[in-house]
Amino acid sequence: MKNSNPPTRPAPQRDKDRTPLVRAGAWLLMVGLLYLLWPSAETAYLAMESMIR
């Protein structure tokens, strides 16, 4: 009986590790969200501070 499936080889090393790219993308996303949400967060903080007084 012949084995129709050839033995599977590990993935070639030409596919590089994308962890640094993913980390950079996540960092840029967080910075972008912080930049977009900062004015509303500051406004909310000032509103809360004025309510406490």
C-alpha positions in Angstrom: 0.0 0.0 0.0 1.4 3.3 -1.1 1.2 6.4 1.2 -0.4 9.0 -1.0 0.4 11.9 1.4 4.0 13.1 1.3 5.6 13.7 4.7 4.9 17.2 5.9 7.9 19.4 6.2 8.2 22.3 8.6 7.4 25.7 7.2 10.4 27.3 5.3 12.3 30.0 7.1 11.5 32.6 4.5 8.4 33.5 6.5 9.9 35.8 9.1 8.7 36.3 12.6 6.1 39.1 12.5 6.0 39.8 16.2 7.9 43.1 16.0 5.5 44.3 13.3 2.5 43.3 15.3 3.9 45.0 18.4 4.6 48.2 16.4 1.1 48.1 15.0 -0.5 47.6 18.4 1.6 50.5 19.8 0.6 52.8 17.0 -3.1 51.9 17.5 -2.9 52.6 21.2 -1.2 56.0 20.6 -3.8 56.8 18.0 -6.7 56.0 20.3 -5.1 58.0 23.1 -4.7 60.9 20.8 -8.4 60.7 19.7 -9.8 60.1 23.2 -7.6 62.6 25.1 -9.8 65.7 24.7 -12.9 63.8 25.8 -11.1 62.3 28.8 -9.8 65.7 29.8 -13.2 67.2 29.5 -14.7 64.4 31.6 -12.0 64.9 34.2 -12.7 68.7 34.4 -16.5 68.1 34.6 -16.0 65.6 37.4 -13.7 68.0 39.2 -16.1 70.8 39.0 -19.0 68.6 40.3 -16.9 67.5 43.3 -16.3 71.1 44.3 
